[in-house]
Every structure is written in C-alpha cells, then in structure tokens.
Amino acid sequence: MVGGGFAGASCARALKQLDRDLAVTLIEPETAYLACPFSNAVLAGLRGIEAQTFGYDRLGDIGFIRKRAVAVDAERRRVRLDDGTDIGYVRLVLAPGVDLRFDALPGYDEAAAEIMPHAWKAGPQTLLLRDQLAAMPDGGVVILSAPANPFRCPPGPYERASLIAHYLKTSKPRSKLIILDAKDAFSKQRLFEAAWRELYPGLIEWVPLSSGGRVTEVDPATRTLVTEFGSHKADIANVIPPQRAGRIAQSAGVADQTGWCPIDPVTFESRLQPAIHVVGDAAIGG
Ligand SMILES: Cc1cc2nc3c(=O)[nH]c(=O)nc-3n(C[C@H](O)[C@H](O)[C@H](O)COP(=O)(O)OP(=O)(O)OC[C@H]3O[C@@H](n4cnc5c(N)ncnc54)[C@H](O)[C@@H]3O)c2cc1C
C-alpha cells in the first residue's frame, strides 16, 4: 500500500480485517497525517490545526515503512523506495492522492504558492492562508480561484468560500470575497448559493467561466489574477490550481493522458497495469 491517507490507510486496515493472514505493508513518508476535511474551519479560526493531525499508531497489525515510494517496476512487481531499497509485492495498491500542477497556470509555481497559497493540502499552506486572512485589514478583497473539473473535493472551494465569508462577516465586515471559477456550474451549487444569500448577502461574488471566471495567469508580485476578461487585484489570493494523480501513479504507468488513473470500478485494479490497484483521489472513480 503506497500512501497512508484516507484511502490507503482505510484500505490497508480493511484488507487486514478481511483476512488476518494477508501481509499488508503501508509505505508512507510522514509520521502524521494532516487531514483536509475541516481544514476550511482552520482558515476561519474555528479550529486548531492540531485537530487535523492523526498518527498511525492505531493501524494494528500492518507493516509500516516510513519511506517515500519513488518508482514501480510493474514487470518485476517491485516498489523502489527513496533510500534506494526495494520491496516486492503480489498486489500493489497506490493511494498517493493528488499532485498540484505547478506547470498548468502561468505564473503559479511553488514559490508563488508561498504568496498566493493553495491550501489544497492541509498543513503549512492552511496556516499560511489563515494567517494572511487574519492580517488583512477590514475592507480587503479576497479572491479564490477554483479550477475546472476534475479536481480534489468538488464542493471544497465553495465550502471554503462559505467559511471565509463567515470569518469576514464576523471579523472584517467591510471586506469582499470574489470566486473566479473555471466552471459554469459547481457541486451542490443550489444549496451553497441559497446559504450565501441568506447568511452573507452581498459579501460573495461568484464569477463563472462564461463571465470571465477562468484564471489564465497570475502575478504573485502584485497579487494579480488575470482572466480571459480582465484582471483582478487581490489583497489575499487563494489559488487552487489544476491537479493530477500523485507522481508515483504517473511513474508506475497507471495514469492516462488526463493525469488521472482509470480503474475497474469493482476491483479498483488499474486498466493500464495488471496487479496494481488505485484508490482514493488518484483514481477515476466515476
Ligand atoms: C479543503 C478541503 C476540504 C475537504 N473536505 C472534505 C470533506 O469534508 N469530506 C471528504 O470526504 N473529503 C474532503 N476533502 C477531500 C479529501 O481530503 C480527499 O478526498 C482525501 O484526502 C483523499 O484521500 P487520499 O488517501 O486519496 O489522498 P491523501 O489524503 O492526499 O493521502 C495521500 C497520502 O499518500 C502519501 N503519498 C503520496 N505519494 C507517496 C509516495 N510516493 N510514497 C508514499 N506515500 C505517498 C501522502 O504523504 C499522503 O499521506 C477535502 C479536501 C480539501 C482540499
């Protein structure tokens, strides 16, 4: 099992529960997992980051290798680790989550993310965006840019907008939140928009694709987001860039040209490589 997030850790535990004789080994470089669900509440100051942090001590009788997988030899059925050693498998499950595509939006690279945080992986990025919001003077403009489908957690940007709006309404009521969206429709839209009208009237402006919402370029130096229709200057810019399956999926040959992993929806076995299964955000689950 490569990746100890929601998908990998749950799958490892479920396999072991199904058959105690299975030898299950989890490969994960981190000692603690930082969960994204509820991390939007951290941004709004409603929750501490420590509440997002989970250890691996309750995994039970599962081998744990604290290393990163760097390559997969599907022919020989071996996984190469970042210390140069390798480990064999009968069945491999990849659960690496997503990689942010720092090559997809001109101007947006890892350095830019230190100024215009994505906060799409929980941890330092969450705290950076939280601290930027806390430091922003009342009357500021927050811009959230949401990517085209598919991406991790389709309702996530709009849940985030709601939580940021709550923070602005209660702490910085003269401020404004603009959502620049690369889509004309989004997950649970009717519910979100009804709640925004009721709870945050006039605070959130959603700019869909057809009204020039798609961000085509960013300039971190001036915190400017360029769209097909013009440019927007932000006090705080939360740029959620396009994504793809985590890198190990690409190198294992289980990701297709979309960047995501086609699977058999019953067994989660890759449609591209036998004996490799892909679970979680990396897989095309639909
Ligand atoms: C702001 C936000 C809010 C969200 N809210 C919700 C919610 O309310 N409900 C919900 O269901 N979902 C929510 N999600 C989505 C949820 O976080 C993801 O669907 C979930 O994390 C996917 O789990 P995963 O195991 O596929 O990937 P991840 O959770 O990203 O885990 C991947 C793991 O793999 C490890 N890894 C990666 N590469 C390697 C490698 N080469 N070798 C070894 N290990 C590796 C990583 O270290 C990581 O621990 C939210 C997401 C965001 C961004």
The ligand as an ORCA input file, in Angstrom:
! r2SCAN-3c Opt
* xyz 0 1
  C     -10.112     21.951      1.735
  C     -10.554     20.527      1.583
  C     -11.663     20.069      2.269
  C     -12.087     18.758      2.113
  N     -13.184     18.334      2.800
  C     -13.624     17.065      2.641
  C     -14.767     16.593      3.354
  O     -15.382     17.331      4.124
  N     -15.150     15.308      3.149
  C     -14.472     14.464      2.297
  O     -14.856     13.304      2.134
  N     -13.380     14.893      1.624
  C     -12.946     16.159      1.777
  N     -11.833     16.578      1.098
  C     -11.176     15.640      0.165
  C     -10.270     14.666      0.912
  O      -9.281     15.365      1.629
  C      -9.625     13.745     -0.113
  O     -10.638     13.137     -0.896
  C      -8.798     12.687      0.587
  O      -7.748     13.269      1.303
  C      -8.257     11.695     -0.438
  O      -7.533     10.720      0.236
  P      -6.303     10.010     -0.454
  O      -5.875      8.978      0.534
  O      -6.629      9.630     -1.834
  O      -5.178     11.150     -0.585
  P      -4.421     11.935      0.574
  O      -5.318     12.188      1.704
  O      -3.772     13.108     -0.078
  O      -3.293     10.954      1.056
  C      -2.228     10.611      0.220
  C      -1.111     10.073      1.091
  O      -0.163      9.451      0.238
  C       1.122      9.813      0.651
  N       1.986      9.691     -0.528
  C       1.933     10.402     -1.675
  N       2.882      9.996     -2.527
  C       3.540      8.986     -1.903
  C       4.636      8.169     -2.279
  N       5.259      8.320     -3.459
  N       5.067      7.228     -1.407
  C       4.442      7.063     -0.205
  N       3.409      7.826      0.208
  C       2.968      8.778     -0.638
  C       0.984     11.230      1.184
  O       2.032     11.552      2.092
  C      -0.380     11.157      1.864
  O      -0.280     10.775      3.214
  C     -11.377     17.877      1.249
  C     -10.252     18.341      0.560
  C      -9.844     19.651      0.717
  C      -8.624     20.130     -0.021
*
